[in-house]
């Protein structure tokens, strides 16, 4: 097709649109805008849900990278000289901060009625220095009763709601409703038993197992384990805008070659499966939305072309090529797709996104949001455009190839 043919196709498309039924054109654009809105909204919402789950895991449980004791050539229980190791990690550009954890296991006993009838539950216990911890993990932001102070005393403990019971949690095994100010007994795996006063209770729904964890001070953990300046793990938070997760892991590995380096993605387990499931759902919804939009364009172009068979026959009779007629209808479909896409984008970013910011939808991990990347928006637009081209070309081809006399006389 030469330049003259293309100009003719543009002219035919222009005249067909301007002389066509305006209400039908508006309705078509509206339907396409809804299809594109559905494509953007559902995929953006599911992406936001997945992103929220990942953020909750990073913020409340794993940070970005976990440094653990060496496993080769000999297995060690703790990271030795943890303060020195953390100082070295802190020199890496982009590292926001580090925090040490002592991992302990304990059997909890709680006498709710103070009548000597104890309810017993086993749960993980983590020893932390909260003044450092809150720069890496945000468990303290999820307190529903009491507080998680920087100066947590050695005889105080902070419990997850899944462990304490109550606060809307439904667990098969918990303490039955322990509250702030109550005392709990904890017997550790080495046989040591301590009594703690509950200082705070936090509730996290989407943070892995942390919702059923208890926190004590690092000094208390060292007293129980008879160690000093050690760590069961070091949590590292970094600025992923300055480097990738793999790059940071490689740099930390170079600083501490004997230690095991684990990325948060390796700890997702069930949550990772959930995120993958939502990603698959997002793809399915995207494909369905594109198919619906393509069918809409196909029907509109086909009905329009059938209704104008006589005009098409006359155009062919005066020497207009079939290819010109076909391209003119493809241009029409592109016109409608472009307007529908623009209106859909306007609805998403001028109406829905600000509305969700003003009245957010509460979710287990926080407030729901629409998450997009420029490449995802570009792919959605291109996908709808390509489907529009094919959906416009096929019916035009079907009608334009008919015999001239049959087209004119119907």
C-alpha positions as CSV (number, residue, x, y, z in Angstrom):
1,X,0.0,0.0,0.0
2,X,1.4,3.4,-1.1
3,X,1.0,6.8,0.4
4,X,-2.0,7.7,-1.7
5,X,-3.8,4.5,-0.7
6,X,-3.1,5.2,3.0
7,X,-4.5,8.8,2.6
8,X,-7.6,7.4,0.9
9,X,-8.0,4.9,3.8
10,X,-7.8,7.7,6.3
11,X,-10.3,9.7,4.3
12,X,-12.8,6.8,4.1
13,X,-12.3,6.1,7.9
14,X,-12.9,9.8,8.7
15,X,-16.0,10.1,6.7
16,X,-17.4,6.8,8.0
17,X,-16.9,8.0,11.6
18,X,-18.2,11.6,11.2
19,X,-21.2,10.5,9.2
20,X,-22.0,7.5,11.4
21,X,-24.4,7.2,14.3
22,X,-23.0,9.4,17.0
23,X,-24.7,7.6,19.9
24,X,-23.4,4.2,18.7
25,X,-19.9,5.7,18.6
26,X,-20.2,7.1,22.1
27,X,-21.6,3.8,23.4
28,X,-18.7,1.9,21.8
29,X,-16.1,4.2,23.3
30,X,-17.8,3.9,26.7
31,X,-17.9,0.1,26.5
32,X,-14.2,0.0,25.5
33,X,-13.3,2.4,28.3
34,X,-15.1,0.1,30.8
35,X,-13.2,-2.9,29.4
36,X,-9.9,-1.1,29.7
37,X,-10.9,0.2,33.2
38,X,-11.6,-3.4,34.2
39,X,-8.3,-4.5,32.8
40,X,-6.4,-1.8,34.7
41,X,-8.4,-1.9,38.0
42,X,-8.5,-5.7,38.6
43,X,-4.8,-6.2,37.6
44,X,-3.8,-3.1,39.6
45,X,-5.8,-4.2,42.6
46,X,-4.4,-7.8,42.5
47,X,-0.9,-6.4,42.1
48,X,-1.5,-4.1,45.0
49,X,-2.7,-7.0,47.1
50,X,0.4,-9.1,46.3
51,X,2.6,-6.0,46.9
52,X,0.9,-5.5,50.2
53,X,1.5,-9.0,51.3
54,X,5.1,-8.8,50.3
55,X,5.5,-5.5,52.1
56,X,3.9,-6.9,55.2
57,X,6.4,-9.8,55.2
58,X,9.4,-7.5,54.7
59,X,8.2,-5.0,57.3
60,X,7.1,-7.4,60.0
61,X,9.0,-10.6,59.6
62,X,12.0,-11.0,57.2
63,X,13.4,-7.5,56.3
64,X,15.2,-7.9,52.9
65,X,18.1,-10.2,53.8
66,X,18.7,-12.5,56.7
67,X,22.2,-13.4,57.7
68,X,22.5,-16.7,59.6
69,X,25.2,-18.6,61.4
70,X,27.7,-20.6,59.3
71,X,26.8,-24.1,58.2
72,X,30.2,-25.1,56.6
73,X,32.7,-26.5,57.4
74,X,31.2,-26.8,60.8
75,X,27.7,-25.9,61.9
76,X,27.5,-23.0,64.5
77,X,24.5,-22.1,66.6
78,X,25.2,-18.4,66.7
79,X,26.8,-15.5,64.7
80,X,29.8,-14.5,66.9
81,X,30.8,-10.9,67.3
82,X,27.6,-9.8,65.8
83,X,28.2,-6.1,66.5
84,X,31.3,-6.2,64.3
85,X,29.6,-8.1,61.6
86,X,26.7,-5.6,61.6
87,X,29.1,-2.7,61.5
88,X,30.7,-4.1,58.4
89,X,27.4,-4.7,56.7
90,X,26.4,-1.2,57.5
91,X,29.3,0.2,55.3
92,X,27.6,-1.2,52.2
93,X,26.1,1.7,50.2
94,X,22.3,1.4,50.3
95,X,22.0,-0.5,53.5
96,X,19.5,1.3,55.7
97,X,20.2,-0.7,58.9
98,X,20.6,-4.0,60.7
99,X,19.2,-5.7,63.8
100,X,20.1,-8.8,65.6
101,X,17.7,-11.6,66.7
102,X,18.0,-14.3,69.3
103,X,15.7,-17.2,68.4
104,X,14.4,-19.2,71.3
105,X,11.6,-21.7,71.7
106,X,9.4,-21.7,74.8
107,X,6.5,-23.3,76.4
108,X,4.0,-20.7,77.7
109,X,1.8,-21.2,80.8
110,X,-1.0,-18.8,81.6
111,X,-3.4,-18.9,84.5
112,X,-6.3,-16.7,83.4
113,X,-8.5,-17.1,86.5
114,X,-5.6,-17.2,89.0
115,X,-6.8,-20.6,90.3
116,X,-3.8,-22.7,89.5
117,X,-5.2,-24.0,86.2
118,X,-2.6,-23.2,83.5
119,X,-3.2,-23.2,79.8
120,X,0.0,-24.2,78.0
121,X,1.1,-23.3,74.5
122,X,4.4,-23.6,72.7
123,X,5.6,-20.6,70.6
124,X,8.7,-19.0,69.2
125,X,10.4,-16.3,71.3
126,X,12.7,-13.7,69.8
127,X,15.2,-11.6,71.7
128,X,15.6,-8.0,70.3
129,X,17.0,-4.6,71.0
130,X,13.8,-2.6,70.2
131,X,15.6,0.7,69.6
132,X,17.5,-1.0,66.7
133,X,14.6,-3.3,65.8
134,X,12.1,-0.6,65.0
135,X,14.4,0.8,62.3
136,X,14.2,-2.6,60.5
137,X,10.9,-4.1,61.3
138,X,7.6,-2.4,62.1
139,X,6.0,-4.8,64.5
140,X,5.6,-1.9,67.0
141,X,3.2,-0.2,64.6
142,X,0.8,-3.1,65.0
143,X,0.3,-2.8,68.7
144,X,-3.4,-3.3,69.7
145,X,-2.9,-3.1,73.4
146,X,-0.1,-1.8,75.6
147,X,3.2,-0.8,74.0
148,X,6.5,-2.1,72.6
149,X,8.9,0.2,74.3
150,X,12.6,0.8,73.4
151,X,13.6,-0.1,76.9
152,X,11.7,-3.4,77.3
153,X,12.7,-4.7,80.7
154,X,14.1,-8.2,81.3
155,X,10.9,-9.2,83.1
156,X,8.6,-7.9,80.4
157,X,7.3,-9.6,77.2
158,X,5.4,-8.6,74.1
159,X,3.0,-11.1,72.6
160,X,1.4,-11.6,69.2
161,X,-2.4,-11.7,69.3
162,X,-2.3,-15.2,67.8
163,X,-0.5,-16.3,70.9
164,X,-2.3,-14.3,73.5
165,X,-5.7,-15.0,72.1
166,X,-8.5,-12.5,71.7
167,X,-8.5,-9.3,69.5
168,X,-10.5,-11.1,66.8
169,X,-8.0,-13.9,66.2
170,X,-9.2,-17.4,65.7
171,X,-6.5,-19.9,66.6
172,X,-6.7,-23.6,67.5
173,X,-4.1,-23.1,70.2
174,X,-3.5,-19.8,72.2
175,X,-3.4,-18.6,75.8
176,X,-7.1,-18.0,75.9
177,X,-7.2,-14.3,76.2
178,X,-4.0,-13.0,78.0
179,X,-4.1,-9.2,78.4
180,X,-1.5,-6.5,79.1
181,X,-0.5,-6.6,82.8
182,X,-1.0,-10.3,83.2
183,X,1.8,-12.7,83.9
184,X,2.9,-15.6,81.8
185,X,5.5,-18.3,82.6
186,X,7.9,-19.4,79.9
187,X,9.9,-22.5,80.1
188,X,12.8,-22.5,77.5
189,X,14.2,-25.5,75.7
190,X,17.3,-25.5,78.1
191,X,15.0,-25.9,81.1
192,X,15.1,-22.3,82.4
193,X,11.8,-20.9,83.5
194,X,11.0,-17.2,83.7
195,X,7.9,-15.2,84.6
196,X,7.1,-12.2,82.5
197,X,4.6,-9.3,82.7
198,X,2.8,-8.7,79.4
199,X,3.8,-5.2,78.2
200,X,2.1,-5.2,74.9
201,X,0.1,-7.2,72.4
202,X,0.4,-6.8,68.6
203,X,-1.7,-8.1,65.8
204,X,-0.4,-9.0,62.4
205,X,-2.4,-11.0,59.9
206,X,-0.1,-11.1,56.9
207,X,3.4,-11.5,58.4
208,X,4.0,-15.2,58.3
209,X,4.4,-16.8,61.7
210,X,5.3,-13.6,63.5
211,X,1.7,-13.1,64.6
212,X,2.1,-15.9,67.1
213,X,5.6,-14.9,68.3
214,X,6.7,-13.4,71.6
215,X,9.4,-10.8,72.0
216,X,11.8,-10.3,74.9
217,X,14.8,-8.1,75.3
218,X,18.1,-9.1,73.8
219,X,19.7,-8.9,77.2
220,X,17.2,-11.3,78.7
221,X,17.8,-13.7,75.8
222,X,21.6,-13.5,76.4
223,X,20.9,-14.3,80.1
224,X,18.9,-17.4,79.2
225,X,21.3,-18.6,76.5
226,X,24.5,-17.7,78.5
227,X,26.0,-15.8,75.5
228,X,27.1,-12.3,74.8
229,X,27.4,-10.3,71.6
230,X,26.0,-13.2,69.5
231,X,23.0,-13.5,67.2
232,X,20.8,-16.2,65.9
233,X,20.2,-14.1,62.8
234,X,20.9,-10.5,61.6
235,X,18.1,-8.8,59.7
236,X,19.2,-6.4,57.0
237,X,17.1,-3.7,55.4
238,X,18.2,-1.9,52.3
239,X,17.3,0.6,49.7
240,X,16.3,-1.4,46.6
241,X,16.3,1.7,44.5
242,X,20.1,1.7,44.8
243,X,20.7,-1.9,44.0
244,X,19.1,-5.3,43.5
245,X,18.5,-7.9,46.1
246,X,21.1,-10.2,44.5
247,X,23.7,-7.4,44.4
248,X,23.3,-6.7,48.1
249,X,23.4,-10.4,49.0
250,X,26.6,-10.8,47.0
251,X,28.2,-7.8,48.8
252,X,27.2,-9.2,52.2
253,X,28.5,-12.6,51.3
254,X,31.9,-11.0,50.4
255,X,32.0,-9.4,53.9
256,X,31.0,-12.5,55.7
257,X,31.9,-15.5,53.5
258,X,31.3,-18.1,56.2
259,X,27.8,-17.0,57.1
260,X,24.7,-18.1,55.3
261,X,22.9,-15.3,53.4
262,X,19.2,-15.7,52.7
263,X,16.9,-13.4,50.8
264,X,13.4,-12.7,52.0
265,X,12.0,-14.4,48.9
266,X,13.3,-17.7,50.2
267,X,11.1,-17.4,53.3
268,X,7.8,-16.7,51.6
269,X,6.5,-20.4,51.6
270,X,2.7,-20.3,51.8
271,X,2.6,-16.5,51.3
272,X,4.7,-16.9,48.2
273,X,2.2,-19.4,46.8
274,X,-0.6,-16.9,47.6
275,X,1.2,-14.2,45.8
276,X,1.9,-16.4,42.8
277,X,-1.8,-17.3,42.7
278,X,-2.8,-13.7,42.6
279,X,-0.4,-13.0,39.8
280,X,-1.9,-15.9,37.8
281,X,-5.4,-14.5,38.5
282,X,-4.3,-11.0,37.3
283,X,-3.0,-12.6,34.0
284,X,-6.3,-14.4,33.5
285,X,-8.4,-11.3,34.2
286,X,-6.2,-9.3,31.8
287,X,-6.7,-11.9,29.0
288,X,-10.4,-12.0,29.6
289,X,-10.7,-8.2,29.5
290,X,-8.7,-8.0,26.2
291,X,-10.9,-10.7,24.7
292,X,-14.1,-8.9,25.8
293,X,-12.7,-5.6,24.3
294,X,-11.8,-7.5,21.0
295,X,-15.3,-9.0,20.7
296,X,-16.8,-5.6,21.3
297,X,-14.8,-4.1,18.5
298,X,-15.4,-7.0,16.2
299,X,-19.2,-6.8,16.7
300,X,-19.2,-3.1,16.2
301,X,-17.1,-3.1,13.1
302,X,-18.9,-6.1,11.6
303,X,-22.4,-4.6,12.1
304,X,-21.1,-1.3,10.8
305,X,-19.6,-3.0,7.7
306,X,-22.6,-5.1,7.0
307,X,-24.9,-2.1,7.2
308,X,-22.7,-0.3,4.8
309,X,-22.2,-3.1,2.3
310,X,-23.8,-1.0,-0.4
311,X,-21.4,1.8,0.2
312,X,-18.5,-0.7,0.2
313,X,-19.7,-2.1,-3.1
314,X,-19.9,1.3,-4.6
315,X,-16.4,2.2,-3.4
316,X,-15.1,-1.0,-5.0
317,X,-17.0,-0.2,-8.2
318,X,-15.3,3.2,-8.6
319,X,-11.9,1.6,-8.1
320,X,-11.2,1.7,-4.4
321,X,-9.0,-1.3,-3.5
322,X,-10.2,-3.9,-1.0
323,X,-7.0,-3.2,1.0
324,X,-8.0,0.4,1.3
325,X,-11.4,-0.5,2.7
326,X,-9.9,-3.0,5.1
327,X,-7.3,-0.4,6.4
328,X,-10.1,2.2,6.8
329,X,-12.0,-0.1,9.1
330,X,-8.8,-0.9,11.1
331,X,-8.3,2.8,11.5
332,X,-11.8,3.1,12.8
333,X,-11.2,0.4,15.4
334,X,-7.9,2.1,16.4
335,X,-9.8,5.4,16.8
336,X,-12.4,3.8,19.1
337,X,-9.7,1.9,21.0
338,X,-7.6,5.0,21.5
339,X,-10.6,7.0,22.9
340,X,-11.7,4.1,25.1
341,X,-8.1,3.7,26.4
342,X,-7.8,7.4,27.2
343,X,-11.2,7.5,28.9
344,X,-10.3,4.3,30.9
345,X,-7.0,5.9,32.0
346,X,-8.8,9.0,33.0
347,X,-11.3,7.0,35.1
348,X,-8.5,5.1,36.9
349,X,-6.0,7.9,37.6
350,X,-8.4,10.8,38.0
351,X,-11.2,9.1,39.9
352,X,-10.5,5.7,41.3
353,X,-6.9,6.2,42.6
354,X,-7.8,9.5,44.4
355,X,-10.9,7.9,45.8
356,X,-9.0,5.0,47.3
357,X,-6.5,7.5,48.8
358,X,-9.4,9.4,50.4
359,X,-11.4,6.3,51.5
360,X,-8.9,3.3,51.6
361,X,-10.2,-0.2,51.8
362,X,-8.9,-1.9,54.9
363,X,-7.1,-5.2,54.3
364,X,-5.2,-7.6,56.6
365,X,-1.9,-6.1,55.6
366,X,-3.0,-2.4,55.6
367,X,-5.0,-0.3,53.1
368,X,-5.7,-1.6,49.6
369,X,-4.1,0.3,46.8
370,X,-3.7,0.1,43.0
371,X,-0.1,-0.7,42.0
372,X,1.1,-0.2,38.5
373,X,4.4,0.1,36.8
374,X,4.9,2.1,33.5
375,X,5.8,-1.1,31.7
376,X,2.5,-2.8,32.9
377,X,0.4,0.2,31.7
378,X,2.2,0.2,28.4
379,X,1.6,-3.6,27.9
380,X,-2.1,-3.1,28.7
381,X,-2.4,-0.3,26.2
382,X,-0.5,-2.2,23.5
383,X,-2.4,-5.4,24.1
384,X,-5.8,-3.7,23.7
385,X,-4.5,-1.8,20.6
386,X,-3.3,-5.0,19.0
387,X,-6.6,-6.8,19.8
388,X,-8.4,-3.8,18.3
389,X,-6.4,-4.0,15.0
390,X,-7.2,-7.7,14.5
391,X,-10.8,-7.2,15.7
392,X,-11.3,-4.5,13.2
393,X,-9.5,-6.2,10.3
394,X,-11.3,-9.5,10.3
395,X,-14.9,-8.3,9.9
396,X,-13.7,-5.7,7.3
397,X,-12.0,-8.5,5.4
398,X,-15.1,-10.6,5.5
399,X,-17.4,-7.9,4.1
400,X,-14.9,-6.2,1.7
401,X,-14.1,-9.5,-0.2
402,X,-17.8,-9.9,-1.2
403,X,-18.8,-9.6,-4.9
404,X,-19.4,-6.0,-6.0
405,X,-22.9,-6.7,-7.4
406,X,-23.9,-8.7,-4.3
407,X,-22.7,-5.9,-2.1
408,X,-24.6,-3.2,-4.0
409,X,-27.8,-5.1,-4.4
410,X,-27.6,-6.8,-1.0
